[in-house]
Amino acid sequence: MRPMVRIELGARSDTEPAGMPGIEPYVIQAMKDIFEPCQFTVRTESKKNASTVGPYSCCLLKKTKIETRPMVESDYELSYQIKRAALGPHVARRWGWDDDIQQRFHRKHWEQRDLLAICVDGEVVGTVWNEQFCDHWRFGEFYILPQFQNRGIGSMVLAKAIGAAERTRLPMRLEYLKWNPVGSLYERHGFLRTGENDTHYFMERKSPDENTGFQRTNQRPRI
């Protein structure tokens, strides 16, 4: 009779991974958000004896598949409900939430911007907009349902958008409500404040050329 082998997962590890030279900090942060460090032991049992080896350290993928897809007209109401759930509490804190006004704002943005659905294992959990202009990329309409926040989803989506901007050698810009805690996510990924008004902070993540001091050429970028 074959012995039984059982893998037992331990508690989440609090050990910080070692530095990774040559890898951008925003990529490292995305990896930390997506993978969960843990420990496991391997226990072998048979009729005669049992033995345990370990613990060993490993990383588990928090979510199996995170991807985006273009939103279509039939997604309009879903996109609005996601925005209301994610942004609504922050808007209501200052102005209250008026459905008629917010629907008009959302319809205007919907028609002007090509929103993407953020999907986790096939389920739509958020929206995002990332568009290239002549001298920069613009990132926004970034809303994730509250029950799916703090799982590394936002970090992965943001890291992918940053990668697109870096391949074109252009900076990325965004804005957010001052009292929205999403600002800490942007700061971790290398965004710096460039200005503010009464309600919003404006941020930019510099292009690779600006960070290294190289002069950008007129060579056509590879997208």
C-alpha positions in Angstrom: 0.0 0.0 0.0 1.4 3.4 -0.9 2.1 5.8 1.9 -0.2 8.9 2.1 1.5 12.2 1.5 -0.2 15.3 2.9 0.8 18.9 2.3 -0.1 21.1 5.2 -0.2 24.9 4.7 0.9 27.0 7.6 0.2 30.6 8.5 1.0 33.4 6.2 4.6 34.4 6.3 5.5 37.9 7.5 9.0 37.6 6.1 9.7 40.3 3.5 11.3 39.0 0.3 14.8 40.0 -0.4 15.5 42.9 -2.8 15.6 42.1 -6.5 18.3 44.3 -8.2 17.4 45.4 -11.7 13.6 45.1 -11.3 11.5 48.2 -11.1 9.9 48.8 -7.7 6.4 49.0 -9.1 6.9 45.4 -10.5 8.1 44.2 -7.1 5.1 45.8 -5.4 2.7 44.2 -7.9 4.3 40.8 -7.2 3.9 41.3 -3.5 0.2 42.2 -4.0 -0.5 39.3 -6.3 1.5 36.5 -4.5 0.9 35.6 -0.9 4.0 34.3 1.0 3.3 31.2 3.2 4.9 28.1 4.6 4.1 24.5 4.2 5.1 21.1 5.6 5.0 17.7 3.9 3.8 14.8 6.0 4.2 11.2 4.9 2.1 8.5 6.6 2.1 4.8 6.3 1.0 1.9 8.5 4.4 1.6 10.1 5.4 5.2 10.6 4.9 8.9 9.9 7.3 11.7 9.2 7.1 15.4 8.7 9.6 17.6 6.8 9.6 21.3 6.5 8.5 24.0 6.9 9.3 25.3 3.4 8.6 28.8 2.1 6.6 29.4 -1.0 4.2 31.8 -2.6 0.6 31.2 -3.5 -1.2 33.1 -6.3 -4.0 35.0 -4.7 -6.1 35.0 -7.9 -5.7 32.7 -10.8 -6.6 35.0 -13.7 -6.8 38.8 -13.9 -7.5 40.3 -17.3 -9.2 43.2 -19.0 -11.6 43.3 -22.0 -13.4 46.2 -23.8 -16.7 47.2 -22.4 -19.7 47.3 -24.8 -23.0 49.2 -24.5 -24.7 46.3 -22.6 -22.0 46.8 -19.9 -23.0 50.4 -19.3 -25.3 49.8 -16.2 -22.7 47.4 -14.7 -20.0 50.0 -15.1 -22.1 52.6 -13.4 -22.9 50.3 -10.5 -19.2 49.5 -10.1 -18.4 53.2 -10.0 -21.2 53.8 -7.5 -20.0 51.1 -5.2 -16.3 52.0 -5.4 -16.4 55.8 -5.6 -19.8 56.6 -4.2 -18.8 56.7 -0.5 -16.0 59.2 -1.3 -18.3 61.4 -3.4 -21.1 61.3 -0.8 -18.6 62.3 1.9 -18.3 65.8 0.3 -21.4 66.3 -1.9 -23.8 63.5 -1.3 -24.7 61.1 -4.1 -27.3 62.3 -6.6 -28.1 59.5 -9.1 -29.4 61.9 -11.8 -26.2 64.0 -11.7 -23.9 61.0 -11.5 -25.6 59.3 -14.3 -25.1 62.3 -16.6 -21.4 62.5 -15.6 -21.0 58.8 -16.2 -22.7 58.8 -19.6 -20.5 61.6 -20.7 -17.3 59.8 -19.7 -18.7 56.5 -21.2 -19.1 58.2 -24.6 -15.7 59.9 -24.5 -13.6 57.1 -23.2 -13.1 53.4 -24.1 -13.6 51.7 -20.8 -12.2 48.3 -20.0 -13.8 45.7 -17.7 -11.4 44.3 -15.1 -12.2 40.5 -14.9 -11.1 38.1 -12.2 -11.6 34.4 -13.2 -14.1 35.7 -15.8 -16.1 37.8 -13.3 -16.3 41.6 -13.9 -15.1 43.3 -10.7 -14.0 46.7 -11.9 -13.4 49.2 -14.7 -10.4 51.1 -16.0 -9.5 53.6 -18.7 -5.9 54.0 -20.1 -5.4 56.0 -23.3 -2.4 57.3 -25.1 -2.3 61.0 -26.2 0.5 62.8 -28.1 2.8 63.4 -25.2 1.4 61.3 -22.3 -0.9 58.5 -21.2 -4.0 59.1 -19.2 -5.2 56.7 -16.5 -8.6 56.8 -14.9 -12.1 55.4 -14.4 -10.3 53.0 -12.1 -12.9 51.4 -9.9 -12.9 48.0 -8.2 -15.8 46.6 -6.3 -15.2 46.9 -2.5 -15.3 43.2 -1.9 -12.4 42.7 -4.4 -10.2 45.5 -3.1 -6.9 44.9 -1.3 -6.3 41.6 -3.2 -3.6 42.8 -5.6 -6.0 43.3 -8.5 -5.5 47.0 -8.7 -1.7 46.6 -8.6 -1.7 44.1 -11.5 -3.9 46.3 -13.6 -1.9 49.4 -12.8 1.4 47.7 -13.5 0.1 46.6 -16.9 -0.9 50.1 -17.7 2.5 51.4 -16.6 4.2 48.9 -18.9 2.3 50.2 -21.9 3.3 53.7 -21.1 7.0 52.8 -20.6 7.1 51.0 -24.0 6.1 54.2 -25.7 8.6 56.2 -23.6 5.8 58.5 -22.3 4.8 59.7 -18.9 1.4 58.7 -17.3 -0.9 61.1 -15.6 -4.0 60.8 -13.4 -6.0 62.5 -10.7 -8.0 61.4 -7.7 -10.1 62.8 -4.8 -7.8 63.9 -2.0 -9.6 61.8 0.6 -9.6 58.6 -1.5 -7.0 56.2 -0.1 -6.2 55.0 -3.6 -3.4 57.6 -3.5 -1.2 55.3 -1.6 -1.4 52.7 -4.4 -0.3 55.3 -7.0 2.6 56.5 -4.8 3.8 52.9 -4.4 4.0 52.6 -8.1 6.1 55.7 -8.6 3.6 58.5 -9.2 4.4 61.9 -7.9 2.1 64.8 -7.1 2.3 67.6 -9.7 -0.5 69.8 -8.5 -3.8 70.0 -6.7 -7.1 72.0 -6.4 -9.7 72.0 -3.6 -10.7 68.4 -4.2 -8.2 66.6 -6.3 -4.5 65.7 -6.4 -2.8 65.5 -9.8 -0.1 63.0 -10.3 2.4 61.9 -12.9 4.7 59.0 -13.4 7.7 60.1 -15.4 8.8 58.4 -18.6 11.8 56.1 -18.5 13.8 58.8 -20.5 13.1 61.4 -17.8 14.1 59.1 -15.1 17.4 58.2 -16.7 18.2 61.5 -18.3 18.2 60.1 -21.8 16.9 62.3 -24.7 13.8 60.8 -26.4 14.2 60.4 -30.2 11.5 60.6 -32.9 11.8 56.9 -33.5 8.3 55.3 -33.8 7.5 53.4 -30.5 6.7 49.7 -30.5 3.3 49.1 -28.8 
